[in-house]
């Protein structure tokens, strides 16, 4: 009945079957149909959802603050069934040291290879460089000074969120060079 893209019971004897193949995020994780049996006139229906879809659509938001959080997220994803049929939107938020932030991008690329599709959003993941991170860029000189300026900009509350984000991304790119 209707045009709902997810299975839902609308009343004691009324159901929306959903769609046999999920087709978007935040709708229904797996496509399915409903097997409905009615024992006789006036009897309530017995409804049994049956999986028909191939692809699983999953949206996750994770807060991270250390490399261990990235390890945990990767382990959880790799334990999921049917990775090659999984379409995932993964948003990471929080803050990581520069080395861990760069490592997170590499790990996401490895996870992406195992999934059918990965849409990773790092827009709310800020960079928190350590002294060791700066030393890897440059002990002193122009690069070190530029990295310090970018770090200050990334943390400056007087700048817009977009400006802070761009400064953090520039810092990550500087580190990867």
C-alpha positions in Angstrom: 0.0 0.0 0.0 1.1 3.5 -0.6 4.6 4.8 -1.5 6.6 4.2 1.7 10.1 3.0 1.1 10.4 1.2 4.4 8.3 -1.5 6.1 6.0 -0.2 8.7 2.8 -1.3 10.5 0.2 1.4 10.1 -2.6 -0.4 12.1 -3.5 -3.8 13.5 -4.1 -5.2 10.0 -2.5 -2.6 7.8 1.1 -2.7 6.7 3.3 -0.9 4.2 5.5 -3.5 2.6 8.4 -1.1 1.8 10.4 -1.8 -1.2 12.0 -5.1 -2.4 15.3 -3.3 -2.9 16.3 -0.4 -0.7 17.2 2.6 -2.9 18.4 5.4 -0.5 19.9 6.2 2.8 17.6 6.7 5.9 14.8 4.7 4.4 15.1 1.0 4.9 18.4 -0.9 5.5 17.4 -4.0 3.5 14.8 -4.5 0.8 12.1 -6.9 1.8 8.6 -8.1 1.0 5.9 -9.2 3.4 4.5 -12.8 3.5 1.0 -12.3 4.9 -1.1 -15.3 6.0 -4.7 -15.1 7.2 -6.0 -18.2 9.0 -9.6 -17.5 8.1 -12.4 -14.9 7.8 -12.0 -12.3 10.6 -8.7 -13.8 11.8 -5.8 -11.3 12.3 -3.1 -11.5 9.7 0.3 -13.0 10.4 3.0 -10.9 8.8 6.5 -12.2 8.2 9.1 -9.9 6.6 11.3 -11.7 4.0 14.5 -10.2 2.8 14.7 -9.8 -1.0 17.2 -7.0 -1.3 20.8 -7.4 -2.2 22.2 -4.1 -0.9 22.3 -2.9 2.7 22.1 0.9 3.1 23.7 2.1 6.4 24.2 5.5 7.8 26.6 5.9 10.8 28.0 8.9 12.7 31.0 8.2 14.9 32.8 10.5 17.3 36.5 10.0 17.4 39.3 11.4 19.6 42.2 8.9 19.2 43.6 6.4 16.8 42.0 3.7 18.9 38.6 5.0 17.9 39.5 4.5 14.2 40.6 1.0 15.0 37.3 0.3 16.8 35.2 1.7 13.9 37.2 -0.3 11.3 36.8 -3.5 13.4 33.1 -3.0 13.7 32.6 -2.4 10.0 34.7 -5.4 9.1 32.6 -7.7 11.3 29.4 -6.7 9.5 27.9 -9.3 7.2 27.9 -8.9 3.4 30.4 -6.1 3.1 30.6 -6.3 -0.7 26.8 -5.5 -0.7 26.9 -2.7 1.8 26.4 0.9 0.9 27.5 3.1 3.8 27.5 6.8 4.7 30.0 7.3 7.5 30.4 10.6 9.2 33.3 11.1 11.5 33.3 14.0 14.0 35.5 15.0 16.9 39.3 15.8 16.7 42.4 13.7 16.0 46.1 14.4 16.0 47.5 15.2 12.6 49.1 11.8 12.1 46.0 10.0 13.1 43.8 12.2 10.8 46.0 11.4 7.9 46.0 7.8 8.9 42.2 7.8 9.1 42.0 8.8 5.4 44.2 5.9 4.5 42.2 3.5 6.6 38.9 4.7 5.1 40.3 4.0 1.6 41.0 0.4 2.7 37.5 0.1 4.2 36.0 1.5 1.0 37.7 -1.3 -1.0 35.8 -3.9 1.0 32.4 -2.2 0.7 30.2 -1.8 -2.4 30.1 2.0 -1.7 31.5 4.3 1.0 30.6 7.9 1.4 32.9 9.2 4.1 32.2 12.7 5.5 35.2 14.1 7.5 33.8 17.7 7.4 33.2 17.7 11.2 36.5 16.1 12.1 39.0 18.6 13.2 42.8 18.4 13.5 44.6 18.7 16.8 48.3 18.6 15.9 50.8 17.5 18.5 54.4 18.8 18.8 55.6 15.6 17.2 53.3 16.3 14.2 54.9 19.7 13.7 58.4 18.2 13.9 57.5 15.8 11.1 56.5 18.8 8.9 59.6 20.9 9.8 61.7 21.5 12.9 61.8 25.3 12.2 61.4 27.7 9.3 58.8 28.6 6.9 56.8 25.3 6.8 56.7 25.2 10.6 55.5 28.8 10.7 52.8 28.1 8.1 51.7 25.0 10.0 51.4 27.0 13.2 49.4 29.7 11.4 47.0 27.0 10.0 46.6 25.4 13.4 45.7 28.8 14.9 43.2 29.4 12.1 41.7 26.0 12.5 41.0 26.8 16.2 40.0 30.4 15.9 36.4 30.9 17.0 36.2 34.2 15.2 36.5 32.5 11.8 33.5 30.7 10.2 33.2 26.9 10.4 34.1 26.7 6.7 37.3 28.8 7.2 38.3 26.7 10.2 37.6 23.5 8.3 39.7 24.7 5.3 42.6 25.6 7.5 42.5 22.1 9.1 42.3 20.5 5.7 45.3 22.6 4.5 47.3 21.4 7.5 46.5 17.8 6.8 47.6 18.3 3.1 50.8 19.9 4.3 51.5 17.0 6.5 50.9 14.5 3.6 53.3 16.3 1.3 
